[in-house]
């Protein structure tokens, strides 16, 4: 039989699966007697682990959520996956969440045994990320929208659209989607009587209202695809259309835009269609592909491209 410390760690590991275990099952898993099992359960409770029990032959036990966060027991693979996930969260474009993930990561890494620390150092040494200088939603906004969507509460907020027009929106929130570098909210616009997507970093003054709404049939069987299509081609928005004089395979390897549709016209040319946050950004992006191209529209993209060409020409001098 293992010692008390090893036995309790094994018991805690089994209970953290979240399921209900009979006393006989637990005793067999940790290799102890029912009487010793009951004592170990009492010790876990003294340490702050909320173990729920039910009466019956041998009793049944389950680890439930308590008022405080007790220590967690992770396997090697779970610890590695947690650290990698926290690293990604620390790089994520969400205000406050990145800082919280970084502090949690520092705490966890201090406790890792040498065999796991080496594995994580290898991952860190061979992984790079590119810093994004884009507006990020704050963690509180994401939490409030998630809670409202789950409870079916109406929300009210001020929204700034792509044309820098600001107005009040009354929305039934349904889903939050991370698309590329941006977070989007899929919701039913109560004033417009239609589905809309909202960039969450453009939401301000969010209020969760006490009124609720009955669930609607989603606009698509795949809400993520709907949000993605809406982000690419927003309602009432001109589309930038560029025709490249190169095969689609060649352009796709060089095009850095994260939204839009790139389709082959023929074996030698392809067409890129997108709705950009900035025509100036799109003018730079298509120029960086490095192949001849023709702007098919709109006039705003033509104008910004001409201004970009003049700016580059002045910078190059004689």
C-alpha positions as a printed Julia matrix, in Angstrom:
318×3 Matrix{Float64}:
   0.0    0.0     0.0
   1.27   3.5    -0.79
   1.87   6.12    1.92
  -0.79   8.64    3.02
   0.59  11.47    0.85
   0.78   9.4    -2.33
  -2.64   7.89   -1.62
  -4.3   11.28   -1.16
  -2.71  12.64   -4.35
  -4.03   9.63   -6.24
  -7.47  10.11   -4.67
  -7.5   13.8    -5.6
  -6.45  12.99   -9.16
  -9.34  10.54   -9.52
 -11.9   12.94   -8.01
 -10.87  15.8   -10.28
 -12.42  13.96  -13.22
 -15.7   15.49  -12.04
 -17.79  12.31  -12.09
 -19.57  10.6    -9.18
 -17.61   7.66   -7.72
 -18.9    4.98   -5.39
 -16.92   4.27   -2.25
 -16.01   0.82   -3.55
 -14.71   2.23   -6.87
 -12.56   4.83   -5.13
 -11.16   2.34   -2.63
 -10.17   0.0    -5.47
  -8.59   2.82   -7.51
  -6.35   4.04   -4.68
  -5.8    0.58   -3.16
  -7.16   1.2     0.31
  -9.97   0.12    2.62
 -13.38   1.88    2.79
 -12.56   3.09    6.31
  -9.24   4.62    5.26
 -10.94   6.13    2.23
 -13.41   7.96    4.46
 -10.56   9.36    6.53
  -8.76  10.54    3.4
 -11.96  12.21    2.18
 -12.19  14.07    5.48
  -8.55  15.21    5.13
  -9.27  16.58    1.64
 -12.21  18.52    3.03
 -10.0   19.96    5.77
  -7.6   21.14    3.04
 -10.41  23.02    1.3
 -11.46  20.52   -1.35
 -15.3   20.45   -1.51
 -16.02  16.71   -1.73
 -19.73  15.99   -1.92
 -21.02  12.66   -0.59
 -24.33  10.79   -0.82
 -25.68   8.12    1.44
 -26.1    4.51    0.42
 -24.19   1.24    0.44
 -20.57   2.38    0.58
 -21.54   5.98   -0.22
 -20.73   8.0    -3.35
 -18.31  10.91   -3.73
 -17.8   13.78   -6.14
 -15.57  16.87   -6.19
 -17.74  19.95   -6.7
 -17.13  23.65   -7.13
 -16.44  25.5    -3.91
 -16.07  29.09   -2.82
 -12.29  29.14   -3.22
  -9.92  27.75   -5.82
  -8.15  24.74   -4.26
  -4.81  23.45   -5.55
  -5.1   21.42   -8.74
  -3.36  18.18   -9.48
  -2.28  17.91  -13.13
  -0.68  15.11  -15.08
   2.48  15.87  -17.05
   0.55  16.22  -20.3
  -2.12  18.39  -18.68
   0.56  20.67  -17.21
   2.31  21.08  -20.57
  -0.99  21.76  -22.35
  -1.95  24.32  -19.69
   1.33  26.2   -19.98
   1.19  26.24  -23.79
  -2.4   27.49  -23.63
  -1.45  30.24  -21.18
   1.39  31.3   -23.47
  -1.05  31.67  -26.36
  -3.46  33.56  -24.11
  -0.65  35.91  -23.05
  -0.15  36.77  -26.73
  -3.89  37.11  -27.4
  -5.36  40.48  -28.44
  -7.55  40.88  -25.35
  -6.82  43.63  -22.84
  -6.41  42.44  -19.23
  -6.58  38.76  -20.27
  -3.0   38.83  -21.55
  -1.68  40.21  -18.25
  -3.69  37.7   -16.2
  -2.45  34.84  -18.38
   1.14  36.03  -18.01
   0.96  36.11  -14.19
  -0.75  32.7   -14.05
   1.92  31.35  -16.39
   4.72  32.66  -14.16
   3.17  31.0   -11.09
   2.74  27.67  -12.84
   6.22  27.61  -14.38
   7.8   28.07  -10.92
   6.17  24.84   -9.78
   7.1   22.69  -12.76
   9.5   19.82  -12.12
  12.75  19.85  -14.15
  11.53  17.21  -16.61
   8.57  19.42  -17.61
  10.48  22.7   -17.45
  12.85  21.4   -20.11
   9.94  20.53  -22.41
   8.4   23.99  -21.99
  11.73  25.74  -22.53
  12.06  23.84  -25.81
   8.6   25.01  -26.91
   9.37  28.59  -25.91
  12.78  28.65  -27.62
  11.34  27.39  -30.9
   8.17  29.52  -31.0
   7.78  33.1   -32.18
   4.8   35.43  -32.33
   4.22  38.72  -34.08
   2.99  41.57  -31.96
  -0.28  43.05  -33.19
  -0.88  46.79  -32.93
  -4.66  46.63  -33.2
  -7.4   47.77  -30.88
  -8.34  45.05  -28.43
 -11.54  44.44  -26.49
 -11.26  44.41  -22.74
 -11.84  41.21  -20.82
 -14.79  42.66  -18.93
 -16.68  43.34  -22.17
 -16.13  39.77  -23.35
 -17.34  38.42  -20.0
 -20.48  40.59  -19.94
 -21.42  39.66  -23.5
 -20.82  35.97  -22.82
 -22.98  36.09  -19.68
 -25.75  37.97  -21.49
 -25.72  35.52  -24.4
 -25.91  32.55  -22.05
 -28.75  34.05  -19.99
 -30.57  35.51  -23.04
 -30.39  39.08  -21.7
 -30.78  42.12  -23.93
 -27.73  44.37  -24.16
 -27.42  48.06  -24.91
 -24.23  49.7   -26.12
 -22.76  52.51  -28.18
 -21.21  51.33  -31.44
 -18.86  53.03  -33.89
 -19.22  51.55  -37.37
 -16.7   51.4   -40.2
 -17.74  54.86  -41.37
 -16.95  56.31  -37.91
 -20.67  56.83  -37.29
 -21.59  56.35  -33.62
 -24.99  55.31  -32.38
 -26.86  53.33  -29.77
 -27.6   49.67  -30.49
 -30.15  47.38  -28.82
 -29.04  43.81  -29.42
 -29.84  40.2   -28.58
 -26.34  38.66  -28.21
 -25.72  35.12  -29.44
 -22.06  34.32  -30.15
 -18.59  35.81  -29.81
 -16.13  34.81  -32.54
 -12.37  35.38  -32.76
 -11.69  35.92  -36.46
  -8.08  36.6   -37.37
  -7.01  39.44  -35.08
 -10.51  40.63  -34.23
 -13.29  39.65  -31.83
 -16.83  39.88  -33.23
 -20.28  39.67  -31.68
 -23.08  37.95  -33.59
 -26.43  39.33  -32.51
 -29.94  40.28  -33.54
 -30.25  44.06  -33.99
 -33.64  44.88  -32.49
 -33.98  48.25  -34.26
 -32.99  46.95  -37.7
 -34.82  43.65  -37.34
 -31.92  41.62  -38.72
 -28.74  39.77  -37.8
 -25.61  41.87  -37.49
 -21.96  41.39  -36.56
 -20.2   43.94  -34.35
 -16.49  44.36  -33.79
 -16.21  44.12  -30.03
 -13.37  46.63  -29.76
 -15.79  49.22  -31.21
 -18.37  48.62  -28.48
 -18.53  51.14  -25.61
 -20.84  51.77  -22.69
 -22.08  48.18  -22.59
 -25.06  47.54  -20.34
 -26.66  44.15  -19.71
 -30.39  44.68  -19.27
 -32.65  42.62  -16.98
 -35.09  41.84  -19.81
 -34.71  38.54  -21.67
 -35.51  37.3   -25.16
 -36.61  33.93  -26.6
 -33.93  32.22  -28.71
 -34.11  32.77  -32.47
 -33.16  30.42  -35.25
 -29.5   31.25  -36.09
 -28.86  32.85  -39.49
 -26.68  29.9   -40.45
 -26.02  26.36  -39.3
 -22.44  27.54  -38.8
 -22.41  30.89  -36.93
 -18.65  31.19  -37.39
 -18.98  31.11  -41.19
 -21.73  33.72  -41.02
 -19.56  36.04  -38.95
 -16.62  35.42  -41.24
 -18.65  36.27  -44.34
 -20.09  39.35  -42.67
 -16.62  40.54  -41.66
 -15.35  40.04  -45.19
 -18.32  41.67  -46.88
 -20.08  43.98  -44.42
 -23.6   45.19  -45.15
 -23.77  48.46  -47.12
 -20.02  48.51  -47.67
 -18.13  48.96  -50.95
 -15.85  46.1   -51.79
 -12.26  46.45  -52.88
 -11.67  44.42  -56.04
  -8.16  43.76  -57.37
  -7.18  41.58  -60.32
  -3.69  40.08  -60.13
  -1.77  39.09  -63.25
  -0.53  35.89  -61.64
  -1.92  32.43  -60.84
  -3.99  32.13  -57.68
  -1.44  29.7   -56.19
   1.31  32.3   -56.45
  -0.76  35.17  -55.04
  -2.15  33.13  -52.13
   1.4   32.49  -50.88
   2.18  36.21  -50.8
  -1.11  37.84  -49.83
  -1.06  38.72  -46.11
  -4.7   39.86  -45.81
  -6.65  37.81  -43.27
 -10.09  38.5   -44.77
 -11.44  38.43  -48.28
 -11.98  36.06  -51.16
  -9.23  35.09  -53.6
 -10.43  33.16  -56.65
  -8.89  32.15  -59.96
 -10.12  33.94  -63.08
  -8.09  31.7   -65.36
  -4.76  29.93  -65.26
  -2.81  33.19  -65.34
  -4.93  35.65  -63.34
  -6.97  35.8   -60.13
  -9.28  38.25  -58.38
  -9.2   39.39  -54.76
 -12.37  40.83  -53.2
 -12.46  42.25  -49.68
 -13.9   44.96  -47.47
 -10.97  46.55  -45.61
 -10.98  48.6   -42.45
  -8.78  51.06  -44.31
  -8.43  51.65  -48.05
  -4.89  52.88  -47.43
  -4.06  49.6   -45.69
  -5.5   47.63  -48.61
  -3.51  49.72  -51.12
  -0.3   48.81  -49.28
  -1.28  45.16  -48.87
  -1.95  44.44  -52.55
   1.18  46.34  -53.59
   3.29  44.13  -51.32
   2.17  40.97  -53.15
   4.84  41.82  -55.72
   3.04  40.94  -58.96
   1.33  43.21  -61.54
  -2.29  44.0   -60.68
  -5.22  46.15  -61.73
  -7.65  47.87  -59.34
 -11.2   47.24  -60.48
 -12.77  49.34  -57.74
 -13.89  51.25  -55.84
 -12.71  54.83  -56.54
 -11.51  55.19  -52.93
  -8.98  52.39  -53.4
  -7.79  53.94  -56.67
  -7.35  57.32  -54.96
  -5.41  55.92  -52.02
  -3.2   53.87  -54.34
  -2.3   56.95  -56.4
  -1.47  58.89  -53.25
   0.66  55.97  -52.01
   2.55  55.89  -55.32
   3.24  59.65  -55.1
   4.41  59.31  -51.5
   6.82  56.49  -52.4
   8.11  58.44  -55.39
   8.86  61.48  -53.19
  10.55  59.31  -50.59
  12.79  57.71  -53.23
  13.98  61.15  -54.41
  15.94  61.39  -57.66
